[in-house]
Amino acid sequence: MAGLQSLQSVQFVTVKGRRMAVLSAEDWEALIDWLEEVEDLDIVRQARAELDAAQGDRKKAGWLDWEAVRGELE
């Protein structure tokens, strides 16, 4: 289920005068996955804008050279 569908599946209850939202665990996990994807897309858009501003020059955009950092990730 997509994040938006998860939000639409919310049920509301009132407990001790407080209104609360109730989601199934599966819907909650789908919502978290969706939010993470939205964050990832935002990161990609920002990186693309920086690359475009640097006219495609990855170094000017602040990108690291893969070969230079590869060993740090292994």
VEXKEKE-822580 format. One record per residue: residue number from 0; residue in three letters; x, y, z of N, C-alpha, C in turn. Coordinates in Angstrom, 3 decimals, decimal comma. Example, Ala and Ser with C-alpha at 12.3 -4.5 7.8 and 13.67 -1.06 7.14 Angstrom:
2
nr / rest / n.east / n.north / n.up / ca.east / ca.north / ca.up / c.east / c.north / c.up
0 / ALA / 13,190 / -5,690 / 7,800 / 12,300 / -4,500 / 7,800 / 13,200 / -3,300 / 7,800
1 / SER / 12,850 / -2,250 / 7,080 / 13,670 / -1,060 / 7,140 / 12,900 / 0,030 / 7,870
END
This chain:
74
nr / rest / n.east / n.north / n.up / ca.east / ca.north / ca.up / c.east / c.north / c.up
0 / MET / 0,849 / -1,173 / 0,000 / 0,000 / 0,000 / 0,000 / 0,891 / 1,231 / 0,000
1 / ALA / 0,584 / 2,174 / -0,832 / 1,366 / 3,410 / -0,918 / 1,106 / 4,284 / 0,301
2 / GLY / 2,022 / 5,227 / 0,517 / 1,917 / 6,105 / 1,677 / 0,612 / 6,864 / 1,733
3 / LEU / 0,191 / 7,395 / 0,596 / -1,053 / 8,151 / 0,569 / -2,239 / 7,260 / 0,924
4 / GLN / -2,235 / 6,052 / 0,420 / -3,313 / 5,113 / 0,753 / -3,288 / 4,781 / 2,238
5 / SER / -2,074 / 4,668 / 2,817 / -1,962 / 4,411 / 4,252 / -2,582 / 5,539 / 5,050
6 / LEU / -2,314 / 6,770 / 4,622 / -2,900 / 7,915 / 5,324 / -4,414 / 7,905 / 5,227
7 / GLN / -4,923 / 7,478 / 4,081 / -6,368 / 7,452 / 3,897 / -7,026 / 6,316 / 4,682
8 / SER / -6,235 / 5,329 / 5,097 / -6,803 / 4,201 / 5,840 / -6,850 / 4,451 / 7,347
9 / VAL / -6,370 / 5,597 / 7,765 / -6,348 / 5,936 / 9,188 / -7,756 / 5,933 / 9,766
10 / GLN / -7,833 / 5,428 / 10,977 / -9,088 / 5,498 / 11,722 / -8,813 / 6,343 / 12,955
11 / PHE / -9,795 / 7,097 / 13,380 / -9,614 / 7,977 / 14,518 / -10,421 / 7,469 / 15,704
12 / VAL / -9,818 / 7,574 / 16,878 / -10,493 / 7,212 / 18,127 / -10,267 / 8,339 / 19,130
13 / THR / -11,154 / 8,438 / 20,068 / -10,989 / 9,416 / 21,137 / -10,777 / 8,660 / 22,436
14 / VAL / -9,663 / 8,975 / 23,095 / -9,312 / 8,331 / 24,358 / -9,042 / 9,433 / 25,380
15 / LYS / -9,799 / 9,418 / 26,453 / -9,655 / 10,420 / 27,518 / -9,660 / 11,838 / 26,952
16 / GLY / -10,559 / 12,067 / 26,007 / -10,720 / 13,402 / 25,438 / -9,701 / 13,777 / 24,377
17 / ARG / -8,792 / 12,870 / 24,047 / -7,787 / 13,145 / 23,019 / -8,092 / 12,337 / 21,772
18 / ARG / -8,075 / 12,997 / 20,642 / -8,323 / 12,321 / 19,364 / -7,008 / 11,737 / 18,870
19 / MET / -7,013 / 10,459 / 18,525 / -5,805 / 9,769 / 18,090 / -6,049 / 9,051 / 16,777
20 / ALA / -4,964 / 8,929 / 16,018 / -5,020 / 8,214 / 14,744 / -4,543 / 6,783 / 14,969
21 / VAL / -5,226 / 5,839 / 14,316 / -4,880 / 4,428 / 14,443 / -4,607 / 3,873 / 13,053
22 / LEU / -3,439 / 3,229 / 12,906 / -3,045 / 2,572 / 11,660 / -2,662 / 1,138 / 11,965
23 / SER / -2,839 / 0,273 / 11,008 / -2,319 / -1,079 / 11,178 / -0,796 / -1,009 / 11,087
24 / ALA / -0,121 / -1,995 / 11,606 / 1,340 / -2,036 / 11,548 / 1,808 / -2,047 / 10,094
25 / GLU / 1,093 / -2,760 / 9,244 / 1,467 / -2,820 / 7,825 / 1,338 / -1,448 / 7,168
26 / ASP / 0,261 / -0,741 / 7,477 / 0,072 / 0,597 / 6,926 / 1,129 / 1,561 / 7,455
27 / TRP / 1,483 / 1,416 / 8,735 / 2,520 / 2,263 / 9,324 / 3,848 / 2,041 / 8,591
28 / GLU / 4,209 / 0,785 / 8,357 / 5,455 / 0,474 / 7,653 / 5,426 / 1,001 / 6,222
29 / ALA / 4,290 / 0,900 / 5,558 / 4,161 / 1,433 / 4,199 / 4,323 / 2,950 / 4,207
30 / LEU / 3,782 / 3,596 / 5,221 / 3,906 / 5,042 / 5,342 / 5,363 / 5,446 / 5,553
31 / ILE / 6,071 / 4,739 / 6,399 / 7,487 / 5,020 / 6,635 / 8,289 / 4,814 / 5,352
32 / ASP / 8,026 / 3,717 / 4,637 / 8,711 / 3,461 / 3,364 / 8,469 / 4,588 / 2,380
33 / TRP / 7,236 / 5,041 / 2,304 / 6,865 / 6,121 / 1,385 / 7,592 / 7,418 / 1,753
34 / LEU / 7,629 / 7,741 / 3,043 / 8,316 / 8,953 / 3,483 / 9,811 / 8,883 / 3,191
35 / GLU / 10,410 / 7,715 / 3,365 / 11,825 / 7,549 / 3,049 / 12,067 / 7,750 / 1,553
36 / GLU / 11,158 / 7,260 / 0,740 / 11,282 / 7,439 / -0,705 / 11,156 / 8,919 / -1,086
37 / VAL / 10,248 / 9,623 / -0,440 / 10,096 / 11,056 / -0,692 / 11,392 / 11,796 / -0,314
38 / GLU / 11,981 / 11,432 / 0,821 / 13,247 / 12,045 / 1,222 / 14,341 / 11,757 / 0,195
39 / ASP / 14,419 / 10,502 / -0,266 / 15,430 / 10,124 / -1,260 / 15,256 / 10,924 / -2,546
40 / LEU / 14,026 / 11,082 / -2,984 / 13,767 / 11,859 / -4,199 / 14,193 / 13,312 / -4,024
41 / ASP / 13,984 / 13,857 / -2,846 / 14,395 / 15,227 / -2,570 / 15,918 / 15,354 / -2,651
42 / ILE / 16,629 / 14,367 / -2,133 / 18,089 / 14,362 / -2,199 / 18,558 / 14,299 / -3,649
43 / VAL / 17,910 / 13,458 / -4,446 / 18,268 / 13,337 / -5,862 / 18,012 / 14,652 / -6,588
44 / ARG / 16,873 / 15,281 / -6,329 / 16,553 / 16,563 / -6,981 / 17,577 / 17,640 / -6,625
45 / GLN / 17,964 / 17,680 / -5,353 / 18,942 / 18,669 / -4,911 / 20,298 / 18,408 / -5,572
46 / ALA / 20,716 / 17,159 / -5,610 / 21,995 / 16,820 / -6,241 / 21,968 / 17,165 / -7,720
47 / ARG / 20,855 / 16,889 / -8,368 / 20,722 / 17,202 / -9,796 / 20,776 / 18,716 / -10,028
48 / ALA / 20,143 / 19,489 / -9,161 / 20,172 / 20,947 / -9,284 / 21,592 / 21,471 / -9,100
49 / GLU / 22,325 / 20,899 / -8,147 / 23,711 / 21,308 / -7,930 / 24,572 / 20,954 / -9,141
50 / LEU / 24,344 / 19,783 / -9,716 / 25,094 / 19,372 / -10,900 / 24,763 / 20,271 / -12,088
51 / ASP / 23,490 / 20,598 / -12,255 / 23,088 / 21,498 / -13,338 / 23,724 / 22,881 / -13,158
52 / ALA / 23,752 / 23,371 / -11,917 / 24,344 / 24,681 / -11,640 / 25,846 / 24,688 / -11,937
53 / ALA / 26,472 / 23,529 / -11,814 / 27,902 / 23,398 / -12,103 / 28,134 / 22,986 / -13,556
54 / GLN / 27,105 / 23,101 / -14,382 / 27,150 / 22,756 / -15,809 / 27,682 / 21,345 / -16,054
55 / GLY / 27,256 / 20,425 / -15,203 / 27,611 / 19,021 / -15,385 / 28,965 / 18,629 / -14,831
56 / ASP / 29,694 / 19,572 / -14,264 / 31,016 / 19,272 / -13,693 / 30,829 / 18,744 / -12,275
57 / ARG / 31,032 / 17,454 / -12,118 / 30,785 / 16,817 / -10,818 / 31,684 / 17,367 / -9,723
58 / LYS / 32,927 / 17,656 / -10,069 / 33,854 / 18,192 / -9,071 / 33,381 / 19,563 / -8,588
59 / LYS / 32,988 / 20,431 / -9,516 / 32,479 / 21,761 / -9,138 / 31,195 / 21,654 / -8,324
60 / ALA / 30,423 / 20,628 / -8,577 / 29,168 / 20,426 / -7,837 / 29,421 / 19,879 / -6,438
61 / GLY / 30,678 / 19,522 / -6,159 / 31,015 / 19,015 / -4,832 / 30,908 / 17,509 / -4,698
62 / TRP / 30,716 / 16,832 / -5,826 / 30,626 / 15,381 / -5,780 / 32,014 / 14,792 / -5,577
63 / LEU / 32,084 / 13,707 / -4,845 / 33,349 / 13,029 / -4,611 / 33,620 / 12,040 / -5,734
64 / ASP / 34,902 / 11,852 / -6,032 / 35,302 / 10,873 / -7,032 / 35,146 / 9,479 / -6,433
65 / TRP / 34,436 / 8,616 / -7,120 / 34,151 / 7,274 / -6,621 / 35,428 / 6,531 / -6,248
66 / GLU / 36,424 / 6,573 / -7,104 / 37,665 / 5,831 / -6,848 / 38,365 / 6,347 / -5,588
67 / ALA / 38,209 / 7,619 / -5,295 / 38,846 / 8,205 / -4,123 / 38,187 / 7,773 / -2,811
68 / VAL / 36,898 / 7,482 / -2,842 / 36,186 / 7,135 / -1,602 / 35,758 / 5,673 / -1,543
69 / ARG / 35,981 / 4,946 / -2,593 / 35,529 / 3,563 / -2,663 / 36,008 / 2,728 / -1,478
70 / GLY / 37,264 / 2,861 / -1,123 / 37,840 / 2,078 / -0,029 / 37,221 / 2,379 / 1,322
71 / GLU / 36,688 / 3,586 / 1,493 / 36,079 / 3,973 / 2,763 / 34,768 / 3,250 / 3,004
72 / LEU / 34,146 / 2,767 / 1,943 / 32,835 / 2,138 / 2,053 / 32,892 / 0,620 / 2,119
73 / GLU / 34,032 / 0,070 / 1,840 / 34,139 / -1,395 / 1,800 / 34,533 / -1,964 / 3,134
END
